[in-house]
Structure formats: C-alpha cells, structure tokens
C-alpha cells in the first residue's frame, strides 16, 4: 500500500485545484459544518415525528427501549464509517467506501441503493413539509392537489438553494440545530418538569401489544425496525468529504458526534412525550390519530399549535437540503468514475463554488415525479424502500470492511479504532445484516394488503433487476477506483491513502479494485 499526504493539509478552504488531474469539489465545510449537515440530514424533529406513533402503537410505551438497542448497533456502524472515511475521504460516502474496500460491483450496489433510498426520502420530506407549511400559513384542510403543488414548489426552491451555494445550506442546518435545542429539548424539559401525568413504570409496559409469545421477540423487534429510521443520516458527513477541511480527521468526528447528538435528543424527547400523554390507556386502546401533536396541544395549550407547525417545517426543510446534498454528491462521485448513464452531464461542476448542479437537479426532478404519486398504493410501496435503501447502502461497505479485516488486508487511515477495529467491524456487520432482515420482514403492521407487507422485498427485487441492467450497460466504461487513479498520477496527488490495484482478467477498468 502506498500512503499519500492528504490534500487538505496543503489546500485551504475554498481551494479549487484538481488533484491528479481529477475533478474535485471545493473545500468549503469545517468540522462544525460537516457535523451540522449530518445532524440535519435526519433531523431529530423529523425522526421523532416519523416513528413515535408507529413505535408507540406497535410496542407500547416500552418501545423507547428500542432506541438504545439501535443506537449501539448504529454506533458500531458509525465507527466503521469513521475508519472508512478517514481512509478514503472522497465525495460519495458509501459508494467510495464500498468500492475501495471491496470492489467496483460492491460500490455500485451501495450507490444504487443509496441514490434511490435518499431520492424517495426527498419526496417524502417535501410532501411532509408541505403538510405542515400550509396549515402554518392558514390553509386549513388542503386537498391532495394543493399539497402536491406545495411539495413540488418546495422541491424546486430547495434544489435551487442547493445549487446556488453552500451558504444557504449552512444557514438552514444551523437553523435546524437551534430549533432542535429550543424546540425538542426545550419543550421536552417543560413536559418532564410540569406536565408529567404518567408514572415511570409505563416505560416498561407493553400495554398488551404482544398478542401471543414474548414482547421481546415480537413488538420490540417491530419497534427496533421502526426506530432504525431515526438513526441514519450520519453518513452525510462522508458524502461531502472532499469539501471538508482535513477530512481524514474531521469527517469521522462529524459522523460519530452527529449520531450521538441526534440519538440523545430523540431518546430524551420520546421519554418526555410518553410520560406526558394524557389518558394513555385510551390512546393505546384506540391506536388512532397523532399522539405527538395531541399531547403537545393538550399540555401546552392551542397557542403552541402554530409555532409547532413552524418547528416541523424548519426541521423537514433542513433535512431535505441536507439529504439532497448527500445524495447529489454520491451521484456526482459515481459519475466522475463514469459509473452512471449520462456521466459526463452528471459529473459537471458549475458556478463560483463548483457544485454538482446537474446531479442536484436530477434528484429534484425524480423526487417531483414521485410526489405526483403521493396518496397512491404505488407511492406507499416506494416509500417503504427508503429505510431499506439506507440499510443496504450501510451494510455493503460495512460487510466489505469486515471481509477485509478477516483477510488481513485492512490498513487504517488517520482515524483508527486500533485493536478494537476487528471486533467492532465484525459486530457492525452482524448488526447491519440482522437489522436489514428485521426491517424487511413482512408484517401486518406494514399495511393491510399483501403488497404493502411485502413492499420492501418487492421494491428491493425490482430495483435490483433494474440496477443489474444499468450496471451491465455502464460496466465497461467505469474507470479505476479514484484512489488507484490518484496513485497512478504520482506521489502527492491523492488526498488520502491509496491502494495498489488488483487486476482481474475480463472487462478492463470495471473489475479493477483496490485491495484493502
């Protein structure tokens, strides 16, 4: 293995030079900015609102114990991501990590799942933001057409904001953090101190959610699957690695710290909400409505309703901007390697800040098309793939890193787990596989029809077939992994450690892969 000095040690913020003749993104993010982006990617407000009702109704108030379980598993994954991002701090996160640690096909699978999962998430975030924005503006009971129109407008404005420059993104993610502190933490503290109506022992009460068998083997597994959606997004710091100063050190910190902060806020807020739910027995018997909003309005008065809507809007919009920034960098990083149809267009950088405008535009257009399907059964099926897309994209590089460890081919970067690296990586791989199976498992709670219950498996299979066809089309044109190209350009060209390529017979360029 050949080591190269990191580009960030010689290129300051805002640097525009290419390395090794390769197109690159400008430096423009600090450690704080990278942390803020990853934090906003899965805003605790969005995460809590998205899964609280599902968790409560499926496993009772005791569902809160799924949070620490998922946190431990995802923290293992985040530590592995920290090592991978330190070794290969290139735009595209999971794509780059999987490709460099295991090979081109692995990287392509991670990118394909990540791109679809996050692009579908963009449509749900825009639609969710519209659902809160319209009532906040005084539009009561907006119909589907009005909501879809507002969602498409949000997609357009958000995409343009991401194309204009990093300043808007930075402002929005800072606004998101302020809202989390004032909103989530502040309101939760008020609920705990002045509006707690339920005893602490309800936190270990499943309220009869297990029809037969054990609560641990049934409802808790379901809650763990739902909670899994809350603790993703931390990899976004890796997607913008080329834009971060000293990425080999700062990106791992941003990944791990953002997960810990999001988890702390979500768990604290969930406990506060459970203990403040009025007439919890009735809520669990009815299992209808929105217990989050109902609890806040009941305990704090109707005056909180509109500020609460504004809080949700900011959370959803910030998450939208961060998610789009992450997925567009993944598409751009793949296109730079000629790994996608239309790579020349998607790899184009434009504007004074050299941003991947075409990749950003593509995610906005596809998300807008998906929003048009909102309310249909097909949309419900597609939305369920969001979580599955994350799981596959996370699992591929983690399992790849585990294989590299077992084969004795892993070499650490600036951030290293030391002697704990192998056990942490192996446990992270086991967790990623187990959680993927748990999330994909067909359950009646996923919908009333068979296609909703099997939606994750169906969408995964359909996208796998489509992906195989696209990969077969582009396979011969895919360049060597970026680290190998930088190594070929000579010492000092690469921004991080590179690897010697292993050439396999067959298709040139496609099957070349850097050994870990």
C-alpha positions, 0 to 999 in steps of 0.5 A: 500500500502506498500512503499519500499526504492528504490534500487538505493539509496543503489546500485551504478552504475554498481551494479549487485545484484538481488533484491528479488531474481529477475533478474535485469539489471545493473545500468549503465545510469545517468540522462544525459544518460537516457535523451540522449537515449530518445532524440535519440530514435526519433531523431529530424533529423529523425522526421523532415525528416519523416513528413515535406513533408507529413505535408507540402503537406497535410496542407500547410505551416500552418501545423507547427501549428500542432506541438504545438497542439501535443506537449501539448497533448504529454506533458500531456502524458509525465507527466503521464509517469513521475508519472508512472515511478517514481512509478514503475521504472522497465525495460519495460516502458509501459508494467510495467506501464500498468500492475501495474496500471491496470492489467496483460491483460492491460500490455500485450496489451501495450507490444504487441503493443509496441514490434511490433510498435518499431520492424517495426520502426527498419526496417524502420530506417535501410532501411532509413539509408541505403538510405542515407549511400550509396549515402554518400559513392558514390553509386549513384542510388542503386537498391532495392537489394543493399539497402536491403543488406545495411539495413540488414548489418546495422541491424546486426552491430547495434544489435551487438553494442547493445549487446556488451555494453552500451558504444557504445550506449552512444557514438552514442546518444551523437553523435546524440545530437551534430549533432542535435545542429550543424546540425538542429539548426545550419543550421536552424539559417543560413536559418532564418538569410540569406536565408529567401525568404518567408514572415511570413504570409505563416505560416498561409496559407493553400495554398488551401489544404482544398478542401471543409469545414474548414482547421481546421477540415480537413488538420490540423487534417491530419497534427496533425496525421502526426506530432504525429510521431515526438513526441514519443520516450520519453518513452525510458527513462522508458524502461531502468529504472532499469539501471538508477541511482535513477530512481524514480527521474531521469527517469521522468526528462529524459522523460519530458526534452527529449520531450521538447528538441526534440519538440523545435528543430523540431518546430524551424527547420520546421519554418526555412525550410518553410520560406526558400523554394524557389518558394513555390507556385510551390512546393505546386502546384506540391506536388512532390519530397523532399522539405527538401533536395531541399531547403537545396541544393538550399540555401546552395549550392551542397557542403552541399549535402554530409555532409547532407547525413552524418547528416541523417545517424548519426541521423537514426543510433542513433535512431535505437540503441536507439529504439532497446534498448527500445524495447529489454528491454520491451521484456526482462521485459515481459519475466522475468514475463514469459509473452512471448513464449520462456521466459526463452531464452528471459529473459537471461542476458549475458556478463560483463554488463548483457544485454538482448542479446537474446531479442536484437537479436530477434528484429534484426532478425524480423526487417531483415525479414521485410526489405526483404519486403521493396518496397512491398504493404505488407511492406507499410501496416506494416509500417503504424502500427508503429505510431499506435503501439506507440499510443496504447502502450501510451494510455493503461497505460495512460487510466489505470492511469486515471481509477485509479485516478477516483477510488481513488486508485492512490498513487504517487511515488517520482515524483508527479504532486500533485493536478494537477495529476487528471486533467492532467491524465484525459486530457492525456487520452482524448488526447491519445484516440482522437489522436489514432482515428485521426491517424487511420482514413482512408484517401486518403492521406494514399495511393491510394488503399483501403488497404493502407487507411485502413492499420492501422485498418487492421494491428491493427485487425490482430495483435490483433487476433494474440496477443489474441492467444499468450496471451491465450497460455502464460496466465497461466504461467505469474507470479505476477506483479514484484512489488507484487513479490518484496513485497512478498520477504520482506521489502527492496527488491523492488526498488520502491513502491509496491502494495498489490495484488488483487486476482481474482478467475480463472487462478492463477498468470495471473489475479493477479494485483496490485491495484493502 
